[in-house]
C-alpha cells in the first residue's frame, strides 16, 4: 500500500522571491532619464515619441528611395524609349533592371533600414542608460 508523503509545513517550504522587472532593470548608475521612462512621465513620453518619430522619418526616407529608384524606371523608359530598347547581354534593359537588379536593390535598402534602425535604438539606449553627472 502506498502512503502519501507527509504534508509540508510553512517552515519546510522554500522562501519565495518576488522578481519585478523594474527592479531588475534598475541599476545604481541609472539616472533621471531612466526614471522618467519607467514612471511614464511627460518627459519619458517625449523621449519615446522622439524615438518613434526618428524611426518613422527613417522609414519614410528609405521608402522614398525605393519609390524613386524603382518607380522612376518606368518613367525613364517612357521618356527615353531608346534606353528601353537597349539590350545588354541580349536581354531587354527594362527586364534586366526590374527583374534582376531590383532584388539586390531592395535587399540593400532593407539591410540599410535594419542597420540604421538598430543604430537609432542603440543611441536611445545609450542616452537612457548614461549616468547623470
N, CA, C and O atoms as a MOPAC input file, in Angstrom:
PM7 MOZYME 1SCF
protein

 N      0.83000 1    -1.15600 1     0.00000 1
 C      0.00000 1     0.00000 1     0.00000 1
 C      0.89000 1     1.23900 1     0.00000 1
 O      1.85800 1     1.32000 1     0.75500 1
 N      0.55100 1     2.19600 1    -0.85200 1
 C      1.34000 1     3.41200 1    -0.98800 1
 C      0.72000 1     4.47800 1    -0.09600 1
 O     -0.49000 1     4.70400 1    -0.10500 1
 N      1.57800 1     5.11500 1     0.66400 1
 C      1.08100 1     6.18000 1     1.54300 1
 C      1.50400 1     7.52200 1     0.99000 1
 O      2.54300 1     7.63000 1     0.33800 1
 N      0.73200 1     8.51600 1     1.23700 1
 C      1.03200 1     9.87100 1     0.77300 1
 C      2.14000 1    10.45900 1     1.62600 1
 O      2.22300 1    10.15600 1     2.81600 1
 N      3.00100 1    11.30100 1     1.04100 1
 C      4.04600 1    11.93000 1     1.84500 1
 C      3.41400 1    12.87000 1     2.87100 1
 O      2.30800 1    13.37500 1     2.67600 1
 N      4.12700 1    13.08800 1     3.94500 1
 C      3.55500 1    13.96800 1     4.97400 1
 C      3.37900 1    15.38500 1     4.42900 1
 O      4.17600 1    15.83000 1     3.60300 1
 N      2.35800 1    16.08900 1     4.87600 1
 C      2.15100 1    17.45600 1     4.38800 1
 C      3.31100 1    18.35900 1     4.79500 1
 O      3.89300 1    18.21200 1     5.87000 1
 N      3.62700 1    19.29000 1     3.91100 1
 C      4.73200 1    20.21400 1     4.17600 1
 C      4.23500 1    21.33700 1     5.06100 1
 O      3.11100 1    21.81900 1     4.92700 1
 N      5.08000 1    21.72400 1     5.94100 1
 C      4.75300 1    22.84900 1     6.81200 1
 C      5.36700 1    24.10600 1     6.21900 1
 O      6.27100 1    24.01400 1     5.38800 1
 N      4.89700 1    25.27900 1     6.62700 1
 C      5.47900 1    26.51500 1     6.09600 1
 C      6.97100 1    26.61900 1     6.35800 1
 O      7.67500 1    27.27900 1     5.59400 1
 N      7.47200 1    25.99800 1     7.39700 1
 C      8.90600 1    26.06000 1     7.68900 1
 C      9.70600 1    25.25600 1     6.67700 1
 O     10.86400 1    25.58200 1     6.41500 1
 N      9.10800 1    24.20300 1     6.09800 1
 C      9.80600 1    23.36500 1     5.12300 1
 C      9.82900 1    23.99700 1     3.72900 1
 O     10.72400 1    23.69700 1     2.93900 1
 N      8.89300 1    24.84100 1     3.42200 1
 C      8.77800 1    25.42300 1     2.08600 1
 C      9.92200 1    26.39800 1     1.82800 1
 O     10.33100 1    27.14100 1     2.72100 1
 N     10.43800 1    26.38800 1     0.58800 1
 C     11.49800 1    27.35600 1     0.27800 1
 C     10.91900 1    28.77400 1     0.26800 1
 O      9.73900 1    28.98700 1    -0.00900 1
 N     11.78100 1    29.71600 1     0.57400 1
 C     11.33900 1    31.10800 1     0.62500 1
 C     11.07900 1    31.61200 1    -0.78900 1
 O     11.88700 1    31.39200 1    -1.69100 1
 N      9.95100 1    32.28800 1    -0.98100 1
 C      9.60400 1    32.83000 1    -2.29200 1
 C     10.30100 1    34.15700 1    -2.49900 1
 O     10.42300 1    34.97400 1    -1.58600 1
 N     10.75000 1    34.34600 1    -3.71100 1
 C     11.41400 1    35.59400 1    -4.06800 1
 C     10.56200 1    36.28200 1    -5.11500 1
 O     10.21200 1    35.67600 1    -6.12700 1
 N     10.23100 1    37.52500 1    -4.88500 1
 C      9.43100 1    38.29900 1    -5.83000 1
 C     10.37800 1    39.03300 1    -6.76700 1
 O     11.23900 1    39.79000 1    -6.31700 1
 N     10.22200 1    38.81100 1    -8.06200 1
 C     11.06400 1    39.45700 1    -9.05300 1
 C     10.19400 1    40.43800 1    -9.83500 1
 O      9.16000 1    40.07200 1   -10.39300 1
 N     10.63200 1    41.66800 1    -9.85900 1
 C      9.91100 1    42.70900 1   -10.57400 1
 C     10.84200 1    43.25200 1   -11.64100 1
 O     12.00300 1    43.56200 1   -11.37200 1
 N     10.31600 1    43.36400 1   -12.86600 1
 C     11.13900 1    43.79300 1   -13.99500 1
 C     11.80600 1    45.13800 1   -13.73600 1
 O     12.98100 1    45.31500 1   -14.05800 1
 N     11.08800 1    46.07100 1   -13.17100 1
 C     11.66200 1    47.39400 1   -12.92100 1
 C     12.83200 1    47.30000 1   -11.95000 1
 O     13.80100 1    48.05100 1   -12.07100 1
 N     12.75000 1    46.38300 1   -10.99000 1
 C     13.85100 1    46.24500 1   -10.03100 1
 C     15.05400 1    45.58000 1   -10.68700 1
 O     16.19500 1    45.89900 1   -10.35200 1
 N     14.81600 1    44.67100 1   -11.60400 1
 C     15.92200 1    44.00800 1   -12.29500 1
 C     16.62400 1    44.99800 1   -13.21300 1
 O     17.85300 1    45.01400 1   -13.29600 1
 N     15.85000 1    45.81600 1   -13.89700 1
 C     16.42600 1    46.74500 1   -14.86500 1
 C     17.11900 1    47.92200 1   -14.18300 1
 O     18.02500 1    48.52400 1   -14.76100 1
 N     16.71700 1    48.24500 1   -12.99900 1
 C     17.28000 1    49.41000 1   -12.32800 1
 C     18.69600 1    49.10100 1   -11.83800 1
 O     18.95100 1    48.02700 1   -11.29300 1
 N     19.58200 1    50.02100 1   -12.03100 1
 C     20.94800 1    49.86100 1   -11.54100 1
 C     21.33000 1    51.08900 1   -10.74200 1
 O     20.60700 1    52.08600 1   -10.73300 1
 N     22.45500 1    51.01500 1   -10.08000 1
 C     22.88700 1    52.14600 1    -9.25800 1
 C     23.26000 1    53.35400 1   -10.10200 1
 O     23.18300 1    54.49100 1    -9.63600 1
 N     23.66500 1    53.10700 1   -11.34600 1
 C     24.07700 1    54.22400 1   -12.21300 1
 C     22.92200 1    54.78000 1   -13.03300 1
 O     23.09700 1    55.74700 1   -13.77400 1
 N     21.73400 1    54.17300 1   -12.90600 1
 C     20.60300 1    54.66400 1   -13.68500 1
 C     20.29600 1    56.08700 1   -13.25800 1
 O     20.26800 1    56.41300 1   -12.07100 1
 N     20.06900 1    56.91300 1   -14.24600 1
 C     19.87900 1    58.32400 1   -13.95500 1
 C     18.43200 1    58.76100 1   -14.04200 1
 O     17.50100 1    57.95500 1   -14.05700 1
 N     18.29100 1    60.03400 1   -14.09700 1
 C     16.97800 1    60.67500 1   -14.12100 1
 C     16.19400 1    60.29000 1   -15.36900 1
 O     14.97300 1    60.15000 1   -15.30700 1
 N     16.86800 1    60.11800 1   -16.49200 1
 C     16.19400 1    59.79800 1   -17.74800 1
 C     15.49800 1    58.45400 1   -17.66000 1
 O     14.35100 1    58.32000 1   -18.08700 1
 N     16.17100 1    57.46500 1   -17.11500 1
 C     15.56700 1    56.13700 1   -16.97800 1
 C     14.36100 1    56.19400 1   -16.04800 1
 O     13.35000 1    55.53800 1   -16.29600 1
 N     14.46900 1    56.97100 1   -14.99000 1
 C     13.35100 1    57.11300 1   -14.06600 1
 C     12.14800 1    57.71900 1   -14.77800 1
 O     11.01200 1    57.29700 1   -14.56200 1
 N     12.40400 1    58.71000 1   -15.62700 1
 C     11.31800 1    59.34000 1   -16.37700 1
 C     10.62800 1    58.32400 1   -17.27800 1
 O      9.40400 1    58.35000 1   -17.40900 1
 N     11.38800 1    57.43600 1   -17.89700 1
 C     10.79700 1    56.41500 1   -18.75900 1
 C     10.00100 1    55.40100 1   -17.95500 1
 O      8.89200 1    55.03200 1   -18.34100 1
 N     10.56500 1    54.94800 1   -16.83200 1
 C      9.89100 1    53.94500 1   -16.01200 1
 C      8.59200 1    54.47800 1   -15.43100 1
 O      7.61100 1    53.74100 1   -15.33100 1
 N      8.57500 1    55.71900 1   -15.05600 1
 C      7.37400 1    56.30200 1   -14.46100 1
 C      6.38400 1    56.78000 1   -15.51300 1
 O      5.28900 1    57.22500 1   -15.17000 1
 N      6.74700 1    56.69600 1   -16.77800 1
 C      5.92400 1    57.13100 1   -17.89600 1
 C      5.45600 1    58.57000 1   -17.71300 1
 O      4.28600 1    58.89300 1   -17.91500 1
 N      6.39500 1    59.41900 1   -17.32700 1
 C      6.08100 1    60.83100 1   -17.14500 1
 C      6.04600 1    61.52600 1   -18.50000 1
 O      6.25900 1    60.89700 1   -19.53700 1
 N      5.77500 1    62.82800 1   -18.48200 1
 C      5.72000 1    63.58200 1   -19.73400 1
 C      7.07200 1    63.59800 1   -20.42800 1
 O      7.14000 1    63.54200 1   -21.65600 1
 N      8.13600 1    63.67400 1   -19.66200 1
 C      9.48000 1    63.66200 1   -20.25900 1
 C      9.75400 1    62.30400 1   -20.90100 1
 O     10.27200 1    62.23600 1   -22.01600 1
 N      9.40700 1    61.22800 1   -20.20100 1
 C      9.58500 1    59.88900 1   -20.75500 1
 C      8.77900 1    59.68500 1   -22.01700 1
 O      9.26300 1    59.09900 1   -22.98600 1
 N      7.52900 1    60.17700 1   -22.00800 1
 C      6.70200 1    60.07500 1   -23.20800 1
 C      7.31000 1    60.85900 1   -24.36200 1
 O      7.26300 1    60.41600 1   -25.51000 1
 N      7.88000 1    62.02300 1   -24.06200 1
 C      8.51600 1    62.83300 1   -25.10300 1
 C      9.73300 1    62.10700 1   -25.68000 1
 O      9.97700 1    62.16500 1   -26.88500 1
 N     10.49000 1    61.43100 1   -24.82900 1
 C     11.65700 1    60.68300 1   -25.31000 1
 C     11.22300 1    59.54100 1   -26.23200 1
 O     11.80500 1    59.33900 1   -27.29800 1
 N     10.20700 1    58.80600 1   -25.81700 1
 C      9.72800 1    57.69200 1   -26.63500 1
 C      9.11700 1    58.21300 1   -27.93200 1
 O      9.30900 1    57.61400 1   -28.99000 1
 N      8.38200 1    59.32300 1   -27.86000 1
 C      7.81100 1    59.92600 1   -29.07200 1
 C      8.92100 1    60.33300 1   -30.03400 1
 O      8.78600 1    60.17300 1   -31.24800 1
 N     10.02200 1    60.86100 1   -29.49100 1
 C     11.15900 1    61.23400 1   -30.33200 1
 C     11.77300 1    60.02900 1   -31.01700 1
 O     12.14800 1    60.09600 1   -32.18800 1
 N     11.87700 1    58.91600 1   -30.27900 1
 C     12.41500 1    57.68800 1   -30.87800 1
 C     11.50000 1    57.20100 1   -31.99700 1
 O     11.97400 1    56.84400 1   -33.07600 1
 N     10.20400 1    57.18500 1   -31.74800 1
 C      9.25400 1    56.73000 1   -32.76300 1
 C      9.28500 1    57.66100 1   -33.96800 1
 O      9.22700 1    57.20200 1   -35.10900 1
 N      9.37500 1    58.96000 1   -33.72300 1
 C      9.43300 1    59.92800 1   -34.82700 1
 C     10.68800 1    59.71700 1   -35.66200 1
 O     10.63800 1    59.79900 1   -36.88900 1
 N     11.80900 1    59.44500 1   -35.00900 1
 C     13.05700 1    59.19400 1   -35.72800 1
 C     12.94600 1    57.93400 1   -36.58400 1
 O     13.38900 1    57.91900 1   -37.73300 1
 N     12.35100 1    56.87300 1   -36.02000 1
 C     12.17600 1    55.63100 1   -36.77600 1
 C     11.23500 1    55.84800 1   -37.95800 1
 O     11.46100 1    55.30500 1   -39.04000 1
 N     10.18100 1    56.63800 1   -37.75600 1
 C      9.24800 1    56.91800 1   -38.84500 1
 C      9.93300 1    57.71600 1   -39.95000 1
 O      9.74700 1    57.42400 1   -41.13100 1
 N     10.71600 1    58.71200 1   -39.57800 1
 C     11.42600 1    59.51700 1   -40.57600 1
 C     12.38600 1    58.64100 1   -41.38200 1
 O     12.49400 1    58.79300 1   -42.59900 1
 N     13.07300 1    57.73800 1   -40.71500 1
 C     13.98500 1    56.82700 1   -41.40400 1
 C     13.22400 1    55.95900 1   -42.39700 1
 O     13.64800 1    55.80400 1   -43.54200 1
 N     12.10900 1    55.39500 1   -41.96400 1
 C     11.34700 1    54.52300 1   -42.86800 1
 C     10.78200 1    55.30500 1   -44.05300 1
 O     10.75300 1    54.79000 1   -45.17100 1
 N     10.33500 1    56.53700 1   -43.82600 1
 C      9.81300 1    57.34100 1   -44.93400 1
 C     10.90700 1    57.72900 1   -45.92000 1
 O     10.67700 1    57.74200 1   -47.12900 1
 N     12.10100 1    58.04600 1   -45.40900 1
 C     13.21300 1    58.37400 1   -46.31300 1
 C     13.57700 1    57.18200 1   -47.18700 1
 O     13.78300 1    57.33100 1   -48.39200 1
 N     13.65800 1    56.00400 1   -46.58300 1
 C     14.02700 1    54.82700 1   -47.37900 1
 C     12.89100 1    54.40500 1   -48.31300 1
 O     13.15200 1    53.87000 1   -49.39000 1
 N     11.65000 1    54.63400 1   -47.92300 1
 C     10.53400 1    54.36700 1   -48.83100 1
 C     10.60700 1    55.29900 1   -50.03800 1
 O     10.29100 1    54.89700 1   -51.15800 1
 N     11.02100 1    56.53600 1   -49.80900 1
 C     11.18400 1    57.47600 1   -50.92400 1
 C     12.31300 1    57.02200 1   -51.84800 1
 O     12.20600 1    57.15800 1   -53.06700 1
 N     13.38900 1    56.48700 1   -51.28100 1
 C     14.48600 1    55.96700 1   -52.10900 1
 C     13.98000 1    54.83300 1   -52.99600 1
 O     14.30300 1    54.77600 1   -54.18200 1
 N     13.18600 1    53.93100 1   -52.42100 1
 C     12.64200 1    52.81400 1   -53.21100 1
 C     11.66700 1    53.33600 1   -54.26200 1
 O     11.69400 1    52.88300 1   -55.40600 1
 N     10.80700 1    54.28300 1   -53.88900 1
 C      9.82400 1    54.82100 1   -54.83400 1
 C     10.51300 1    55.51100 1   -56.00600 1
 O     10.11500 1    55.33400 1   -57.15800 1
 N     11.53800 1    56.29200 1   -55.71300 1
 C     12.25500 1    56.97600 1   -56.79100 1
 C     13.07700 1    55.98100 1   -57.59700 1
 O     13.10400 1    56.03500 1   -58.82600 1
 N     13.75800 1    55.06000 1   -56.88600 1
 C     14.62000 1    54.10300 1   -57.58100 1
 C     13.87900 1    53.15500 1   -58.48500 1
 O     14.28200 1    52.94600 1   -59.62900 1
 N     12.79800 1    52.57200 1   -57.99300 1
 C     12.04600 1    51.62100 1   -58.81500 1
 C     10.90700 1    52.28100 1   -59.57600 1
 O     10.61200 1    51.89800 1   -60.70800 1
 N     10.26600 1    53.26700 1   -58.96500 1
 C      9.15900 1    53.94400 1   -59.63400 1
 C      9.61900 1    54.85100 1   -60.75800 1
 O      8.85200 1    55.13800 1   -61.67800 1
 N     10.85700 1    55.30300 1   -60.69600 1
 C     11.37500 1    56.17000 1   -61.74600 1
 C     11.76500 1    55.43500 1   -63.00400 1
 O     11.89900 1    56.05400 1   -64.06000 1
 N     11.95100 1    54.13800 1   -62.92300 1
 C     12.36100 1    53.37400 1   -64.10700 1
 C     11.30700 1    53.38700 1   -65.21300 1
 O     11.65100 1    53.65100 1   -66.36500 1
 N     10.03300 1    53.11100 1   -64.90700 1
 C      9.03900 1    53.20100 1   -65.99700 1
 C      8.96400 1    54.60400 1   -66.59800 1
 O      8.76200 1    54.75700 1   -67.80200 1
 N      9.12500 1    55.61600 1   -65.76300 1
 C      9.12900 1    56.98300 1   -66.28600 1
 C     10.32800 1    57.19200 1   -67.21500 1
 O     10.19800 1    57.80400 1   -68.27500 1
 N     11.49500 1    56.68100 1   -66.81100 1
 C     12.68400 1    56.77900 1   -67.65500 1
 C     12.45800 1    56.08700 1   -68.99200 1
 O     12.82200 1    56.62300 1   -70.03900 1
 N     11.86400 1    54.91000 1   -68.96400 1
 C     11.62700 1    54.16800 1   -70.20600 1
 C     10.60400 1    54.87500 1   -71.08900 1
 O     10.69500 1    54.79800 1   -72.31400 1
 N      9.63500 1    55.56100 1   -70.49000 1
 C      8.63400 1    56.28300 1   -71.26800 1
 C      9.22600 1    57.54600 1   -71.88700 1
 O      8.90200 1    57.89700 1   -73.02200 1
 N     10.09600 1    58.22900 1   -71.13800 1
 C     10.69000 1    59.47500 1   -71.62100 1
 C     11.79000 1    59.21000 1   -72.63700 1
 O     11.93400 1    59.95000 1   -73.61000 1
 N     12.56100 1    58.16400 1   -72.41400 1
 C     13.68100 1    57.84500 1   -73.30300 1
 C     13.49000 1    56.43800 1   -73.87400 1
 O     14.06600 1    55.48200 1   -73.35400 1
 N     12.70400 1    56.30000 1   -74.91700 1
 C     12.44700 1    54.96300 1   -75.47900 1
 C     13.72000 1    54.26600 1   -75.97400 1
 O     13.77600 1    53.03800 1   -76.03100 1
 N     14.72600 1    55.04300 1   -76.32600 1
 C     15.97700 1    54.42600 1   -76.78300 1
 C     16.62700 1    53.62800 1   -75.65200 1
 O     17.24000 1    52.58700 1   -75.88800 1
 N     16.48900 1    54.12200 1   -74.43300 1
 C     17.03400 1    53.38900 1   -73.27800 1
 C     16.27500 1    52.08700 1   -73.09000 1
 O     16.87400 1    51.06000 1   -72.77100 1
 N     14.96400 1    52.12100 1   -73.28300 1
 C     14.14400 1    50.91800 1   -73.12100 1
 C     14.46000 1    49.86800 1   -74.17900 1
 O     14.28400 1    48.67400 1   -73.93800 1
 N     14.92700 1    50.30100 1   -75.35100 1
 C     15.24000 1    49.35200 1   -76.41900 1
 C     16.64100 1    48.76100 1   -76.29800 1
 O     16.97900 1    47.83200 1   -77.03100 1
 N     17.44700 1    49.27500 1   -75.40200 1
 C     18.80100 1    48.76100 1   -75.21600 1
 C     18.73300 1    47.30600 1   -74.76700 1
 O     17.87600 1    46.93400 1   -73.96500 1
 N     19.65800 1    46.47600 1   -75.30000 1
 C     19.65500 1    45.04900 1   -74.98100 1
 C     21.04200 1    44.58400 1   -74.53300 1
 O     21.74400 1    43.93700 1   -75.31100 1
 N     21.45200 1    44.89500 1   -73.30400 1
 C     22.72600 1    44.35500 1   -72.81600 1
 C     22.57700 1    42.85300 1   -72.53300 1
 O     21.55400 1    42.41000 1   -72.01200 1
 N     23.59100 1    42.09700 1   -72.87900 1
 C     23.61100 1    40.64300 1   -72.70500 1
 C     22.45500 1    39.96300 1   -73.43600 1
 O     22.07500 1    38.84400 1   -73.09000 1
 N     21.89900 1    40.62500 1   -74.43700 1
 C     20.80400 1    40.04500 1   -75.20400 1
 C     19.45500 1    40.10400 1   -74.50100 1
 O     18.49100 1    39.50000 1   -74.97200 1
 N     19.36800 1    40.81700 1   -73.38400 1
 C     18.11900 1    40.92800 1   -72.61200 1
 C     17.69300 1    42.38700 1   -72.63500 1
 O     18.53000 1    43.28400 1   -72.52100 1
 N     16.39700 1    42.62800 1   -72.78300 1
 C     15.89100 1    44.00000 1   -72.79500 1
 C     16.21000 1    44.66400 1   -71.45500 1
 O     16.02900 1    44.05600 1   -70.40100 1
 N     16.68100 1    45.89800 1   -71.49600 1
 C     17.08500 1    46.61500 1   -70.28400 1
 C     15.97400 1    46.71300 1   -69.24000 1
 O     16.26600 1    46.52500 1   -68.05900 1
 N     14.71400 1    46.99700 1   -69.60000 1
 C     13.67100 1    47.02200 1   -68.56900 1
 C     13.53600 1    45.69300 1   -67.82800 1
 O     13.36300 1    45.67700 1   -66.61000 1
 N     13.61500 1    44.57600 1   -68.56000 1
 C     13.54700 1    43.27000 1   -67.91100 1
 C     14.74600 1    43.04700 1   -66.99900 1
 O     14.60800 1    42.49900 1   -65.90500 1
 N     15.88500 1    43.45900 1   -67.43800 1
 C     17.09400 1    43.29000 1   -66.64700 1
 C     17.03300 1    44.10700 1   -65.35700 1
 O     17.35000 1    43.60700 1   -64.27700 1
 N     16.62000 1    45.37500 1   -65.48300 1
 C     16.57600 1    46.24100 1   -64.30100 1
 C     15.45400 1    45.85600 1   -63.33300 1
 O     15.67700 1    45.75500 1   -62.12600 1
 N     14.24800 1    45.64200 1   -63.86900 1
 C     13.10800 1    45.34600 1   -62.99800 1
 C     13.05800 1    43.88600 1   -62.55800 1
 O     12.49700 1    43.57900 1   -61.50700 1
 N     13.62900 1    42.99600 1   -63.34000 1
 C     13.56300 1    41.58200 1   -62.99500 1
 C     14.76800 1    41.04700 1   -62.26200 1
 O     14.66500 1    40.03500 1   -61.56900 1
 N     15.91300 1    41.69800 1   -62.39600 1
 C     17.13000 1    41.17600 1   -61.77600 1
 C     17.72500 1    42.17200 1   -60.78700 1
 O     17.97600 1    41.81900 1   -59.63500 1
 N     17.94800 1    43.38100 1   -61.20800 1
 C     18.64500 1    44.37200 1   -60.38300 1
 C     17.77500 1    44.86100 1   -59.22400 1
 O     18.30200 1    45.30000 1   -58.20200 1
 N     16.45300 1    44.79100 1   -59.37100 1
 C     15.55800 1    45.29600 1   -58.32600 1
 C     15.71800 1    44.52400 1   -57.02700 1
 O     15.62000 1    45.12300 1   -55.95600 1
 N     15.95800 1    43.22600 1   -57.07600 1
 C     16.03900 1    42.42300 1   -55.86100 1
 C     17.25700 1    42.74800 1   -55.00900 1
 O     17.10200 1    42.93000 1   -53.80200 1
 N     18.45800 1    42.83000 1   -55.57100 1
 C     19.58700 1    43.26600 1   -54.73800 1
 C     19.39100 1    44.68700 1   -54.20600 1
 O     19.80900 1    44.99700 1   -53.09100 1
 N     18.75300 1    45.55000 1   -55.00700 1
 C     18.47000 1    46.91900 1   -54.55800 1
 C     17.56000 1    46.89800 1   -53.33600 1
 O     17.82900 1    47.58800 1   -52.35200 1
 N     16.48100 1    46.11000 1   -53.38800 1
 C     15.56100 1    46.02300 1   -52.25100 1
 C     16.23300 1    45.39300 1   -51.03300 1
 O     15.98300 1    45.81000 1   -49.90200 1
 N     17.08100 1    44.39600 1   -51.25600 1
 C     17.81700 1    43.79200 1   -50.13200 1
 C     18.75900 1    44.80900 1   -49.50300 1
 O     18.88700 1    44.85200 1   -48.27900 1
 N     19.41400 1    45.62100 1   -50.30900 1
 C     20.32100 1    46.64400 1   -49.78000 1
 C     19.55700 1    47.69500 1   -48.98700 1
 O     20.02200 1    48.13100 1   -47.93400 1
 N     18.40100 1    48.10500 1   -49.47400 1
 C     17.59000 1    49.08100 1   -48.73500 1
 C     17.09700 1    48.46600 1   -47.42900 1
 O     17.09000 1    49.13800 1   -46.39800 1
 N     16.69200 1    47.21600 1   -47.45600 1
 C     16.25700 1    46.52600 1   -46.23100 1
 C     17.38100 1    46.41200 1   -45.22200 1
 O     17.17500 1    46.64200 1   -44.03100 1
 N     18.57600 1    46.05700 1   -45.69100 1
 C     19.72600 1    45.96900 1   -44.78900 1
 C     20.03800 1    47.34100 1   -44.20000 1
 O     20.31000 1    47.45400 1   -43.00500 1
 N     20.00100 1    48.38100 1   -45.02800 1
 C     20.28200 1    49.74300 1   -44.54500 1
 C     19.26000 1    50.15000 1   -43.49900 1
 O     19.61800 1    50.76000 1   -42.49200 1
 N     17.97600 1    49.81800 1   -43.72300 1
 C     16.95500 1    50.17300 1   -42.73700 1
 C     17.21000 1    49.45900 1   -41.41800 1
 O     17.16100 1    50.08400 1   -40.35800 1
 N     17.48100 1    48.16100 1   -41.47000 1
 C     17.72500 1    47.40800 1   -40.22700 1
 C     18.93200 1    47.96500 1   -39.49000 1
 O     18.89200 1    48.13100 1   -38.27100 1
 N     20.00400 1    48.25500 1   -40.21700 1
 C     21.21400 1    48.78400 1   -39.59400 1
 C     20.95400 1    50.15000 1   -38.95800 1
 O     21.34000 1    50.38800 1   -37.81400 1
 N     20.30700 1    51.03600 1   -39.69200 1
 C     20.06600 1    52.39100 1   -39.17900 1
 C     19.04600 1    52.39600 1   -38.04200 1
 O     19.17100 1    53.19300 1   -37.11200 1
 N     18.04200 1    51.52500 1   -38.10000 1
 C     17.06500 1    51.44100 1   -37.01700 1
 C     17.71900 1    50.91400 1   -35.74000 1
 O     17.44200 1    51.41200 1   -34.64900 1
 N     18.58400 1    49.90900 1   -35.87300 1
 C     19.29100 1    49.39000 1   -34.70200 1
 C     20.23800 1    50.43800 1   -34.13100 1
 O     20.38500 1    50.54400 1   -32.91300 1
 N     20.88100 1    51.21200 1   -35.00200 1
 C     21.77100 1    52.26800 1   -34.52200 1
 C     20.98600 1    53.33100 1   -33.76700 1
 O     21.44700 1    53.83200 1   -32.74200 1
 N     19.81700 1    53.67600 1   -34.26100 1
 C     18.97800 1    54.64600 1   -33.57000 1
 C     18.56500 1    54.11700 1   -32.19900 1
 O     18.57500 1    54.86400 1   -31.22100 1
 N     18.20600 1    52.84900 1   -32.12000 1
 C     17.83100 1    52.25400 1   -30.83400 1
 C     19.02300 1    52.18600 1   -29.89000 1
 O     18.86700 1    52.40400 1   -28.68900 1
 N     20.22200 1    51.88400 1   -30.41600 1
 C     21.41500 1    51.87300 1   -29.55500 1
 C     21.70100 1    53.26200 1   -29.00800 1
 O     22.05300 1    53.40900 1   -27.83800 1
 N     21.55100 1    54.28700 1   -29.85100 1
 C     21.75800 1    55.66100 1   -29.38900 1
 C     20.74700 1    56.03300 1   -28.30900 1
 O     21.09700 1    56.68800 1   -27.32700 1
 N     19.49700 1    55.61700 1   -28.48600 1
 C     18.45900 1    55.89200 1   -27.49900 1
 C     18.77700 1    55.18400 1   -26.18800 1
 O     18.64700 1    55.76800 1   -25.11300 1
 N     19.19500 1    53.92500 1   -26.28100 1
 C     19.54300 1    53.16600 1   -25.07500 1
 C     20.73300 1    53.80000 1   -24.37400 1
 O     20.75200 1    53.88500 1   -23.14600 1
 N     21.71900 1    54.24400 1   -25.13100 1
 C     22.88900 1    54.90600 1   -24.53100 1
 C     22.46600 1    56.20000 1   -23.83900 1
 O     22.99800 1    56.54100 1   -22.78300 1
 N     21.52200 1    56.91100 1   -24.42100 1
 C     21.02000 1    58.13400 1   -23.79300 1
 C     20.32100 1    57.81800 1   -22.48300 1
 O     20.50600 1    58.51700 1   -21.48700 1
 N     19.52000 1    56.76400 1   -22.48600 1
 C     18.74800 1    56.40800 1   -21.29700 1
 C     19.64900 1    55.85200 1   -20.19700 1
 O     19.43200 1    56.14400 1   -19.02100 1
 N     20.64900 1    55.06200 1   -20.55600 1
 C     21.46100 1    54.38700 1   -19.55100 1
 C     22.69400 1    55.17000 1   -19.12000 1
 O     23.41700 1    54.71900 1   -18.23100 1
 N     22.95400 1    56.30900 1   -19.70900 1
 C     24.14900 1    57.04100 1   -19.30800 1
 C     23.96900 1    57.58500 1   -17.88200 1
 O     22.87500 1    58.01100 1   -17.51100 1
 N     25.02100 1    57.56800 1   -17.10600 1
 C     24.92100 1    58.09200 1   -15.73900 1
 C     24.79200 1    59.62200 1   -15.74800 1
 O     25.43000 1    60.31000 1   -16.54600 1
 N     23.97200 1    60.12100 1   -14.86300 1
 C     23.81300 1    61.56400 1   -14.74900 1
 C     25.01700 1    62.15000 1   -14.05700 1
 O     25.59900 1    61.52200 1   -13.17200 1
 N     25.39600 1    63.35500 1   -14.45400 1
 C     26.57700 1    63.99500 1   -13.86200 1
 C     26.17400 1    64.90200 1   -12.73800 1
 O     27.03000 1    65.53000 1   -12.11500 1

